[in-house]
């Protein structure tokens, strides 16, 4: 995606926040961030958040997990503006820094960070090997790569998954868990853990679909109208079907730079 090309429009962001919580553009909220960081200590660390979105995750990294400073990057200027405003409103502008970037090499020096973090944003990046090469470059020796990503199963897509991909309104580039592990290793990382989160998100997706069709629907109608709410109901049901087929495989990825 090129800088300036908006996939996360205001209406789309409003629906995602209604579904997943203020400041979050992917599921699970603070609890899923905690599960991703389970057993890891980022207290006092310098963190780069790739695909920071609205910055809700970064508040959690600082407040709940003790990160000393987080620099969040994204390719969409309106998201960066809202993340900055959120940090200022929280009184954390000195610890949360947000920067608009263009696709390609990261605009940071070698060894600038202790942790490279990303929550469900790498699915938008086509060249995963190049991303992992940049991640290991900007990490200090012994630094951590901690991410969740939306992956796919190693099998032909089901019709439900194909249809869900068609109606998502987003551009996805999905690898398998095995491919992702190999790409991390090829970049020079020591792979610590690759966790398939399919079972967790299958239950979450079902609960989301029920909320969208039920108690959340009036709010969606207010945000995007009747037709828009109908679209989200249909979209959520397709996601449930795709999860049931095992096609969509959210995962946790933990790796370390040798040193």
C-alpha positions as CSV (number, residue, x, y, z in Angstrom):
1,X,0.0,0.0,0.0
2,X,1.4,3.4,-0.9
3,X,1.5,6.3,1.5
4,X,-1.6,8.4,1.1
5,X,-3.8,5.5,-0.1
6,X,-6.4,5.1,2.6
7,X,-7.7,1.7,3.4
8,X,-8.7,2.6,7.0
9,X,-11.3,5.2,6.2
10,X,-13.0,7.1,9.1
11,X,-16.2,4.9,8.8
12,X,-14.2,1.7,8.7
13,X,-12.1,2.7,11.7
14,X,-15.2,3.7,13.6
15,X,-16.7,0.2,13.1
16,X,-13.5,-1.6,14.1
17,X,-13.3,0.5,17.3
18,X,-17.0,-0.3,18.0
19,X,-16.1,-4.0,17.6
20,X,-12.7,-4.3,19.2
21,X,-12.4,-1.3,21.5
22,X,-11.2,2.3,21.5
23,X,-7.8,2.6,19.9
24,X,-7.8,-1.0,18.5
25,X,-8.0,-2.1,14.9
26,X,-7.6,-5.8,15.5
27,X,-9.2,-8.2,18.0
28,X,-8.3,-9.1,21.5
29,X,-7.5,-5.8,23.1
30,X,-5.1,-5.5,26.1
31,X,-5.7,-9.2,27.0
32,X,-4.4,-10.4,23.6
33,X,-1.4,-8.1,23.9
34,X,-0.7,-9.7,27.3
35,X,-0.9,-13.2,25.9
36,X,1.5,-12.2,23.1
37,X,4.0,-10.9,25.6
38,X,3.5,-13.8,28.1
39,X,6.9,-14.8,29.5
40,X,8.7,-11.8,27.9
41,X,9.9,-8.7,29.7
42,X,9.8,-5.4,27.8
43,X,10.0,-3.1,30.9
44,X,12.4,-0.3,30.3
45,X,12.9,-1.2,26.7
46,X,12.9,0.9,23.5
47,X,10.1,-0.5,21.2
48,X,9.3,-0.1,17.5
49,X,5.6,-0.8,16.7
50,X,5.2,-1.6,13.0
51,X,1.7,-0.7,11.8
52,X,0.7,1.2,15.0
53,X,-2.7,2.2,13.7
54,X,-4.6,4.3,16.3
55,X,-2.0,3.7,19.0
56,X,-4.2,1.8,21.5
57,X,-1.7,-1.0,21.6
58,X,1.1,1.3,22.5
59,X,-0.7,2.7,25.5
60,X,-0.9,-0.9,26.7
61,X,2.8,-1.5,26.0
62,X,3.8,1.5,28.2
63,X,1.1,1.4,30.9
64,X,0.7,-2.4,31.5
65,X,4.1,-3.7,30.3
66,X,6.5,-0.9,31.2
67,X,8.0,-0.1,27.9
68,X,10.3,2.9,28.3
69,X,9.4,4.4,24.9
70,X,7.5,3.3,21.9
71,X,7.9,4.6,18.4
72,X,4.9,3.7,16.3
73,X,5.0,3.8,12.5
74,X,2.2,3.6,9.9
75,X,1.6,4.5,6.3
76,X,-1.7,6.3,6.8
77,X,-1.4,9.9,8.0
78,X,-4.9,10.1,9.6
79,X,-4.1,7.1,11.8
80,X,-0.8,8.7,12.9
81,X,-2.6,12.0,13.7
82,X,-5.1,10.2,15.9
83,X,-2.4,8.1,17.6
84,X,-0.5,11.3,18.5
85,X,-3.7,12.9,19.8
86,X,-4.3,9.8,21.9
87,X,-0.8,9.9,23.4
88,X,-1.1,13.6,24.3
89,X,-4.5,13.1,25.9
90,X,-3.1,10.3,28.0
91,X,-0.2,12.4,29.1
92,X,2.3,10.1,27.4
93,X,3.6,12.1,24.5
94,X,7.1,11.9,25.9
95,X,7.0,8.1,25.8
96,X,4.9,7.6,22.6
97,X,6.3,8.9,19.4
98,X,4.5,8.4,16.0
99,X,5.9,8.7,12.5
100,X,4.4,8.5,9.1
101,X,6.6,6.3,6.8
102,X,6.6,5.0,3.3
103,X,6.8,1.4,2.3
104,X,10.4,0.1,2.2
105,X,13.4,0.2,4.4
106,X,12.8,1.4,8.0
107,X,14.0,4.9,8.6
108,X,16.0,4.0,11.7
109,X,19.7,3.2,12.4
110,X,21.0,-0.2,12.9
111,X,20.5,-1.4,16.5
112,X,18.1,1.4,17.4
113,X,15.6,-0.8,19.4
114,X,15.4,-3.5,22.0
115,X,12.0,-4.8,20.7
116,X,10.3,-4.8,17.3
117,X,6.6,-5.3,17.8
118,X,3.6,-5.6,15.5
119,X,0.0,-6.5,16.1
120,X,-1.9,-7.8,13.1
121,X,-0.5,-5.3,10.7
122,X,2.1,-7.3,8.8
123,X,-0.7,-9.0,6.8
124,X,-0.7,-5.8,4.7
125,X,3.0,-6.1,3.8
126,X,3.7,-8.3,0.8
127,X,7.5,-8.7,1.1
128,X,7.8,-10.5,4.5
129,X,11.5,-11.5,4.0
130,X,12.4,-7.8,3.4
131,X,10.4,-6.8,6.5
132,X,12.2,-9.4,8.7
133,X,15.6,-8.3,7.3
134,X,14.8,-4.7,8.3
135,X,13.5,-5.8,11.7
136,X,16.7,-7.7,12.6
137,X,18.8,-4.7,11.3
138,X,17.2,-2.2,13.7
139,X,17.3,-4.5,16.7
140,X,20.2,-4.5,19.1
141,X,21.9,-7.9,19.7
142,X,19.7,-10.0,21.8
143,X,16.7,-7.9,20.8
144,X,13.2,-9.4,20.5
145,X,10.8,-9.6,17.5
146,X,7.3,-10.0,18.9
147,X,4.3,-10.0,16.5
148,X,0.9,-11.4,15.8
149,X,-0.1,-11.8,12.2
150,X,-3.0,-13.1,10.2
151,X,-1.7,-16.2,8.3
152,X,-3.4,-18.8,6.1
153,X,-3.5,-22.6,6.1
154,X,-1.3,-24.6,3.9
155,X,-4.2,-25.8,1.6
156,X,-6.4,-24.5,-1.1
157,X,-8.7,-21.7,0.0
158,X,-12.3,-22.6,0.6
159,X,-15.1,-20.7,-1.2
160,X,-16.0,-19.0,2.1
161,X,-12.5,-17.8,2.6
162,X,-12.2,-16.6,-1.0
163,X,-15.5,-14.6,-0.6
164,X,-14.4,-13.2,2.8
165,X,-11.1,-12.0,1.2
166,X,-13.1,-10.4,-1.6
167,X,-15.4,-8.4,0.8
168,X,-12.8,-7.4,3.4
169,X,-12.1,-4.0,1.8
170,X,-8.4,-4.5,2.7
171,X,-5.4,-5.8,0.8
172,X,-3.9,-8.9,2.4
173,X,-0.7,-10.8,1.8
174,X,-0.8,-14.0,3.8
175,X,1.9,-16.7,4.3
176,X,1.6,-20.0,6.2
177,X,3.1,-20.5,9.7
178,X,5.9,-22.7,8.3
179,X,6.8,-20.1,5.6
180,X,6.9,-17.4,8.2
181,X,9.1,-19.4,10.5
182,X,11.5,-20.1,7.6
183,X,11.6,-16.4,6.6
184,X,12.4,-15.4,10.1
185,X,15.2,-17.9,10.3
186,X,16.5,-16.9,6.9
187,X,16.7,-13.3,8.1
188,X,19.0,-14.4,10.9
189,X,16.6,-14.7,13.8
190,X,16.5,-17.4,16.4
191,X,12.9,-18.5,16.3
192,X,11.6,-18.7,19.9
193,X,7.9,-19.6,19.3
194,X,5.3,-19.8,16.6
195,X,1.9,-20.1,18.1
196,X,-1.2,-20.9,16.0
197,X,-4.1,-18.9,17.5
198,X,-6.8,-20.4,15.3
199,X,-8.8,-22.0,18.1
200,X,-8.9,-18.8,20.1
201,X,-10.0,-16.6,17.2
202,X,-12.5,-19.1,15.9
203,X,-14.4,-18.6,19.1
204,X,-13.8,-14.8,19.0
205,X,-15.1,-14.6,15.4
206,X,-18.3,-16.4,16.4
207,X,-18.9,-14.0,19.3
208,X,-18.1,-11.0,17.0
209,X,-20.7,-12.2,14.5
210,X,-23.3,-12.6,17.2
211,X,-22.6,-9.1,18.5
212,X,-22.7,-7.5,15.0
213,X,-26.0,-9.1,14.2
214,X,-27.5,-8.4,17.6
215,X,-26.6,-5.8,20.3
216,X,-24.0,-4.0,18.2
217,X,-26.2,-3.6,15.1
218,X,-28.0,-0.3,16.2
219,X,-24.6,1.3,16.7
220,X,-23.4,0.1,13.3
221,X,-26.5,1.5,11.7
222,X,-25.8,4.8,13.3
223,X,-22.2,4.7,11.9
224,X,-22.7,3.3,8.4
225,X,-26.4,3.0,7.7
226,X,-28.6,0.0,7.2
227,X,-26.9,-1.2,4.1
228,X,-23.5,-0.8,5.8
229,X,-24.7,-2.8,8.8
230,X,-26.0,-5.5,6.5
231,X,-22.6,-5.7,4.9
232,X,-20.8,-6.1,8.3
233,X,-23.3,-8.9,9.3
234,X,-22.6,-10.8,6.0
235,X,-18.8,-10.2,6.3
236,X,-18.7,-11.4,9.9
237,X,-20.6,-14.6,8.9
238,X,-18.2,-15.3,6.1
239,X,-15.3,-14.9,8.6
240,X,-16.9,-17.5,10.9
241,X,-17.2,-19.9,7.9
242,X,-13.6,-19.3,6.9
243,X,-12.5,-20.0,10.5
244,X,-14.6,-23.1,10.5
245,X,-12.8,-24.3,7.4
246,X,-9.4,-23.6,9.0
247,X,-8.3,-21.2,6.3
248,X,-7.5,-18.2,8.4
249,X,-4.7,-18.8,11.0
250,X,-3.9,-15.9,13.3
251,X,-0.6,-16.6,15.0
252,X,2.0,-15.3,17.5
253,X,5.6,-14.9,16.3
254,X,8.4,-14.6,18.8
255,X,12.1,-14.5,17.7
256,X,15.4,-13.1,19.0
257,X,18.3,-11.5,17.3
258,X,21.5,-13.4,18.2
259,X,24.0,-11.6,20.4
